[in-house]
Amino acid sequence: MEDILTIAGSDSLAGGGIQADLKTFEELNTFGVSALTSIASIINNEVILNQINSAVILQQLDSILDQLPIHFAKTGLLGDASALRIVCNKLRQYDLKLVVDPVLVFKEGSSQIEADYLEIMKDKLIPLAYVITPNLEEAKRLSGISQITTKNDLVKAAKIIQTFGCPNVVIKGGARFSDDQAIDYLRCGNIDYWFEGPKIDSQAIDGAGCTFSAVITAKLATGQSLPESVNFAKKFVRAGIKSGVKINSQLGSVWQGAYRN
């Protein structure tokens, strides 16, 4: 069984964050280990972050990477510029396949991302990644394209993101894309892959992005190709949304156990 590292924040509602990653890894027959970066609490549609000290983040990474043979890892919310630098400096010392979920925009509301966080991500984290999985809003921020409304826009944004040093880009159009289809797009090197399905009328989408990237990481770790991993991730998340856990009238969590039923 492959050990997989997730470096991410805690989601108190457990649909996303490090909780979603670990549950997903377990569902897909891999063993998840984790380094916690922050604690996110969703209150009144605002995401409130409490950052873990960077020295503590480094201690967790030392504990894991210096003792276990980690070949696959993913990053989620890293929280602040200091944590981002610490993580990048540590990961570049190891030969592992990295999936980066950039987590710049939260579906649940506003966040407290620092202004220079995006630039550090472009310069230091993205070049370490095998694949990056921004949602539509994150793709806009990373690419600098103000509006992404067509498939051509998705391709253009992915090509720009590739210039930061990551060979493969998945843009999660999902419900944000202005179409009756939920469209996800993978640019794998110079090859385009499209994954489409009818949109689901559900509020249980907290953790969809985290789960999506966690599935990709786990399937890569079990020997699947990147296109196969993305295709399965879309099916897995779709099942999790359809069987999601309702929190209130406006919010619900993806259920990572749905696909096995």
KAURWO-V520232 format. One record per pair of residues at least 12 apart in sequence whose C-alpha atoms are under 10 Angstrom apart, sorted by sequence separation. I is the first residue (numbers start at 1). GAP is how many residues later the second one is. If there is no record, write none. Layout:
i = <I	I>
gap = <GAP	GAP>
//
This chain:
i = <6	21	22	37	38	39	75	136	145	157	158	171	172	173	183	184	216	217	241	242	243	244	6	8	21	37	38	39	104	136	140	143	144	158	171	172	182	183	184	216	217	219	240	241	242	243	244	7	18	37	38	104	140	143	155	157	170	171	172	181	182	183	215	216	219	240	241	243	244	6	18	19	36	37	38	139	142	143	145	170	171	181	182	183	215	216	218	239	240	241	243	5	6	18	36	37	38	102	141	142	143	144	154	155	169	170	171	180	181	182	183	213	215	216	217	238	239	240	242	243	4	5	18	37	140	143	144	154	169	170	180	181	182	212	213	215	216	237	238	239	240	241	242	4	18	73	136	139	140	142	143	154	168	169	170	180	181	182	212	215	216	237	239	240	243	6	17	18	37	38	102	139	142	143	154	168	169	179	180	181	214	215	236	237	239	240	5	18	36	37	102	118	122	143	167	168	169	179	180	212	213	236	238	239	4	17	18	35	36	37	57	100	121	136	139	140	143	167	168	212	213	215	236	237	238	239	3	17	35	36	74	139	142	151	167	168	170	173	174	177	211	212	215	236	237	239	2	17	35	37	71	72	73	74	75	76	77	78	102	118	119	166	167	168	169	170	172	173	174	175	176	211	212	236	16	35	36	54	70	71	72	73	74	75	76	77	78	79	102	118	134	149	170	174	175	209	212	213	235	236	9	10	35	36	54	58	61	65	69	70	71	72	73	74	75	76	77	78	79	100	101	148	162	174	175	208	211	212	3	4	5	6	7	8	9	10	34	35	52	54	57	61	65	69	70	71	72	73	74	75	76	77	78	100	132	151	162	174	175	208	211	212	2	3	4	5	6	7	8	9	10	11	12	13	33	34	35	51	52	53	54	55	56	69	70	71	72	73	74	75	76	77	98	99	134	149	150	158	162	210	1	2	3	4	5	6	7	8	9	10	11	12	13	33	35	51	52	54	55	58	62	65	66	75	76	98	100	101	107	148	149	150	158	159	208	209	1	2	3	4	5	6	7	8	9	10	11	12	13	35	50	51	53	54	57	58	61	65	98	99	100	105	106	132	148	149	150	154	158	208	211	1	2	3	4	5	6	7	8	9	10	11	12	34	49	53	54	57	61	98	99	100	101	102	103	104	105	107	132	139	148	149	154	155	158	159	175	207	208	7	8	9	10	11	33	49	52	54	55	58	97	98	99	100	101	102	103	104	105	106	131	139	154	155	159	51	54	58	79	80	81	85	88	92	96	97	98	99	100	101	102	103	105	106	139	151	154	155	195	205	208	54	79	80	81	84	88	92	95	96	97	98	99	100	101	102	104	105	138	139	151	154	194	205	207	208	79	80	81	83	91	96	97	98	99	100	101	103	104	105	131	132	136	137	138	139	151	158	174	193	207	33	78	79	80	81	82	85	89	92	103	104	126	127	129	130	131	132	133	134	135	136	137	174	192	195	196	205	206	11	77	80	81	84	85	88	89	92	102	105	126	127	128	129	130	131	132	133	134	135	136	137	172	194	195	204	205	33	40	80	81	84	87	88	91	101	102	104	126	127	128	129	130	131	132	133	134	135	136	155	172	193	194	197	204	205	11	37	39	79	81	82	87	88	104	126	127	128	129	130	131	132	133	134	135	136	188	193	196	197	200	203	204	206	10	34	37	38	40	78	81	85	88	122	125	126	127	128	129	130	131	132	133	134	135	136	137	188	195	199	202	203	204	205	206	9	10	33	34	35	36	37	38	39	81	84	85	88	102	124	125	126	127	129	136	172	186	187	195	198	201	202	204	205	206	9	32	34	36	37	38	84	122	123	124	125	126	135	136	186	197	200	201	202	203	204	205	206	215	9	36	37	38	122	123	135	200	202	203	204	9	35	37	121	122	151	170	203	204	211	122	186	202	203	204	210	211	38	185	186	203	204	206	207	208	209	211	37	184	203	204	205	206	207	208	37	184	203	204	205	206	207	208	136	202	203	204	205	206	207	208	135	202	203	204	205	206	207	7	37	75	184	202	203	204	205	133	183	203	204	35	133	182	7	21	133	7	21	75	132	21	74	131	5	73	74	131	170	182	18	74	75	131	170	17	18	72	74	130	168	5	17	18	47	5	16	17	46	47	170	174	45	46	47	48	45	46	47	48	49	50	172	5	45	46	47	48	49	4	44	45	46	47	48	49	3	4	5	43	44	45	46	47	3	4	5	6	7	8	9	10	42	43	46	100	2	3	4	5	6	7	8	9	10	42	99	2	3	4	5	6	7	8	9	42	2	3	4	5	6	7	8	9	42	99	100	101	2	3	4	5	6	7	8	9	99	7	8	40	135	134	133	133	133	134	7	133	132	131	133	131	17	131	6	5	6	7	8	8	131	130	108	133	107	108	107	106	107	106	107	107	106	103	102	103	101	102	101	101	101	101	100	101	99	100	99	99	100	99	98	97	99	97	97	76	77	76	75	74	76	75	76	74	75	74	73	74	108	74	108	73	74	107	108	72	73	72	72	73	72	71	72	20	21	24	25	28	32	20	24	28	30	31	19	20	23	24	27	30	15	16	17	18	20	21	22	24	25	29	30	15	16	17	20	21	24	25	28	29	15	16	17	19	20	21	23	24	25	27	28	30	14	15	16	17	18	19	20	21	22	25	26	29	30	13	14	15	16	17	18	21	24	25	28	29	13	16	17	20	21	24	25	28	11	15	16	20	11	15	18	21	25	17	21	8	45	45	6	4	6	5	24	4	4	3	2	4	3	2	1	2	1	15	15	27	28	15	26	27	24	25	26	27	13	23	24	27	28	20	23	24	27	13	20	22	23	20	21	20	15	16	19	15	16	13	14	15	16	13	14	15	16	14	15>
gap = <12	12	12	12	12	12	12	12	12	12	12	12	12	12	12	12	12	12	12	12	12	12	13	13	13	13	13	13	13	13	13	13	13	13	13	13	13	13	13	13	13	13	13	13	13	13	13	14	14	14	14	14	14	14	14	14	14	14	14	14	14	14	14	14	14	14	14	14	14	15	15	15	15	15	15	15	15	15	15	15	15	15	15	15	15	15	15	15	15	15	15	16	16	16	16	16	16	16	16	16	16	16	16	16	16	16	16	16	16	16	16	16	16	16	16	16	16	16	16	16	17	17	17	17	17	17	17	17	17	17	17	17	17	17	17	17	17	17	17	17	17	17	17	18	18	18	18	18	18	18	18	18	18	18	18	18	18	18	18	18	18	18	18	18	18	19	19	19	19	19	19	19	19	19	19	19	19	19	19	19	19	19	19	19	19	19	20	20	20	20	20	20	20	20	20	20	20	20	20	20	20	20	20	20	21	21	21	21	21	21	21	21	21	21	21	21	21	21	21	21	21	21	21	21	21	21	22	22	22	22	22	22	22	22	22	22	22	22	22	22	22	22	22	22	22	22	23	23	23	23	23	23	23	23	23	23	23	23	23	23	23	23	23	23	23	23	23	23	23	23	23	23	23	23	24	24	24	24	24	24	24	24	24	24	24	24	24	24	24	24	24	24	24	24	24	24	24	24	24	24	25	25	25	25	25	25	25	25	25	25	25	25	25	25	25	25	25	25	25	25	25	25	25	25	25	25	25	25	26	26	26	26	26	26	26	26	26	26	26	26	26	26	26	26	26	26	26	26	26	26	26	26	26	26	26	26	26	26	26	26	26	26	27	27	27	27	27	27	27	27	27	27	27	27	27	27	27	27	27	27	27	27	27	27	27	27	27	27	27	27	27	27	27	27	27	27	27	27	27	27	28	28	28	28	28	28	28	28	28	28	28	28	28	28	28	28	28	28	28	28	28	28	28	28	28	28	28	28	28	28	28	28	28	28	28	28	29	29	29	29	29	29	29	29	29	29	29	29	29	29	29	29	29	29	29	29	29	29	29	29	29	29	29	29	29	29	29	29	29	29	29	30	30	30	30	30	30	30	30	30	30	30	30	30	30	30	30	30	30	30	30	30	30	30	30	30	30	30	30	30	30	30	30	30	30	30	30	30	30	31	31	31	31	31	31	31	31	31	31	31	31	31	31	31	31	31	31	31	31	31	31	31	31	31	31	32	32	32	32	32	32	32	32	32	32	32	32	32	32	32	32	32	32	32	32	32	32	32	32	32	32	33	33	33	33	33	33	33	33	33	33	33	33	33	33	33	33	33	33	33	33	33	33	33	33	33	34	34	34	34	34	34	34	34	34	34	34	34	34	34	34	34	34	34	34	34	34	34	34	34	34	35	35	35	35	35	35	35	35	35	35	35	35	35	35	35	35	35	35	35	35	35	35	35	35	35	35	35	35	36	36	36	36	36	36	36	36	36	36	36	36	36	36	36	36	36	36	36	36	36	36	36	36	36	36	36	36	37	37	37	37	37	37	37	37	37	37	37	37	37	37	37	37	37	37	37	37	37	37	37	37	37	37	37	37	37	38	38	38	38	38	38	38	38	38	38	38	38	38	38	38	38	38	38	38	38	38	38	38	38	38	38	38	38	39	39	39	39	39	39	39	39	39	39	39	39	39	39	39	39	39	39	39	39	39	39	39	39	39	39	39	39	39	39	39	40	40	40	40	40	40	40	40	40	40	40	40	40	40	40	40	40	40	40	40	40	40	40	40	40	40	40	40	40	40	41	41	41	41	41	41	41	41	41	41	41	41	41	41	41	41	41	41	41	41	41	41	41	41	42	42	42	42	42	42	42	42	42	42	42	43	43	43	43	43	43	43	43	43	43	44	44	44	44	44	44	44	45	45	45	45	45	45	45	45	45	45	46	46	46	46	46	46	46	46	47	47	47	47	47	47	47	47	48	48	48	48	48	48	48	48	49	49	49	49	49	49	49	50	50	50	50	50	50	50	50	51	51	51	51	52	52	52	53	53	53	54	54	54	54	55	55	55	56	56	56	56	56	56	57	57	57	57	57	58	58	58	58	58	58	59	59	59	59	60	60	60	60	60	60	60	61	61	61	61	62	62	62	62	62	62	62	63	63	63	63	63	63	64	64	64	64	64	64	64	65	65	65	65	65	65	65	65	66	66	66	66	66	66	66	66	66	66	66	66	67	67	67	67	67	67	67	67	67	67	67	68	68	68	68	68	68	68	68	68	69	69	69	69	69	69	69	69	69	69	69	69	70	70	70	70	70	70	70	70	70	71	71	71	74	75	76	77	79	79	80	80	81	82	83	85	86	86	92	93	93	93	93	95	95	96	97	97	98	98	99	100	100	101	101	102	103	106	107	107	108	108	109	110	111	112	113	113	114	114	115	117	117	118	119	120	121	123	124	133	133	134	135	136	137	138	138	139	139	140	141	142	142	143	143	144	144	144	144	145	145	146	148	148	149	150	150	186	186	186	186	186	186	187	187	187	187	187	188	188	188	188	188	188	189	189	189	189	189	189	189	189	189	189	189	190	190	190	190	190	190	190	190	190	191	191	191	191	191	191	191	191	191	191	191	191	192	192	192	192	192	192	192	192	192	192	192	192	192	193	193	193	193	193	193	193	193	193	193	193	194	194	194	194	194	194	194	194	195	195	195	195	196	196	196	196	196	197	197	202	205	206	208	210	211	212	212	213	214	215	216	217	218	219	220	220	221	225	229	229	229	230	230	230	231	231	231	231	232	232	232	232	232	233	233	233	233	234	234	234	234	235	235	236	237	237	237	238	238	239	239	239	239	240	240	240	240	241	241>
//
